[in-house]
Amino acid sequence: MRRARQFRKRMSLPEVLLWRCLRRRALGLKFRKQHPIPPYVLDFYAPAAGLVVEIDGHAHDCGDQPERDDAKDAFLLAHGLRVIRVAARDVLADPEHIAEAIVASVALPLHRPAGGPPPHAVHGEVPVGAY
């Protein structure tokens, strides 16, 4: 939780620009920024859709980062979450378009498998089967 709080205070420019578009809820989804799902902190998370959005800058192409990103994606997928990775340069070029494309990619909310992270009613999540 402390790491997520620190990340919220030090968001990158692409994260700030995309957050300005996603937080308005005008696009129909509620997003959280820098949301912790241990052992990870997600850039953006739409709980009702089971959607994670990660912004990848040039550092994501270096060293062992691609393998770490793959491991993170596999972990999130195993918990019933869908991951969309967006290049930071694309967000910088047109954050509104990227936000619209992210929301358009959501057809139906995904159900989490048993053992996944529990829903948070306080944040607008609905338990599986309550639709």
N, C-alpha and C positions, 0 to 999 in steps of 0.2 A: 504494500500500500504506500509506503514512504517513497519508493522508487517511482510509482505512478504519479504521485503528487509532484515530485521533482520534475518529471517529464512534462506534466501539464504546464508548469511554469516556464519551461525552456523548449517550447515547440519550435520546430524549424519553420521557415517561411512557407514552404509548400503545405505543411500541416495547418498553419494558421489560415492560409487562403482557403483550403478545402473546408476547414472547420466553419469558417464564416458562411459558407454555402450550406453545409449540412445541418448546422444547429438551428436554422430557422424553422425546421419542420414543415416548411411550405411544400417540400417534396414528398411529404407523407410518411416519413420514417423518423423515429427518434434515435439519434446517435449519441453515444458517449465518447469522449475523447480520452486517450491514454488510460484505458480501462484495464485493470489487472485481472488476469486469469492465470494464477501461478502455474508455472514459474515465469510466465511471460507478461508483458504489458503490451496491449494492442493499441495501435494508432487510433483506430475508430471502431466502434462496435455498435451494431443495431440489434439489440437483444430480441425483439419481436420477430425479426427475420432470420436470426441466427447467422448474421453476416459480419465478417471482419474485413476491414479495409486497411491495408498496409501500404504506406508510401515508401518507395524504394529510391534512394538517392544513389549516386555513383559508388558509395562505399559498399553497397549490397552486391557489387560485382567483384569485390576484392577478397583475397585471402580465403579463409574458410567460411565467409559470410553466406555464400550460396548454399552450402551444406547446412548451416545453422537455420537459414530461412526454410529450407526443405523440412528440417526436423520440426520447426515451429508449425508449419502448415500441416504436417502429418498429425501432430498432437491435436491441433484444433479440429481437423477433419474427424479424428477419432472421437472427439467430443460433440460431433454433430454440427459443427460450424463450417460455413463456407467462407473461403478466403479469396479476396480480390486484391491483387497487387497492382499498384499504379506507379508508373515512373514519375519521379519528382518533376522532371522537365515537362511532362504532360500537364501536371497540375499548375505549374508556373505559367504555361502557355494559355490555359483556359480552364480555370477552376470550376466555373459554372457548368460547362459542358461535361467535365469529369463527374461532378456531383449528380447531374441528371442521368448520365450513363450508369452510374453506380445504382441509383434508385431504380432505373428501368430494368436492371438485371435481376431484380427481385420479383419473382412471379408469385410464389406462395411462401409463407413462413415454413422453415424447416423444423421438424420435430427432433428434439435431442434424444439420443439413445439413453437408456437407463445407465446411471452412473456418471452422466455428464454433469456440468455445473447446474445447480438448481436455479429455477426462475426467481426473479426478484420482483415481487408484486409492487413494491415501493417505486420501482423504476418503470412500471408499465408492462412488465413481462407477464405472459399468461402461461400457467402450467400446461403441459401437454395434455390433451383431452378436454380442455376447457373452452375450446373454440365453439 
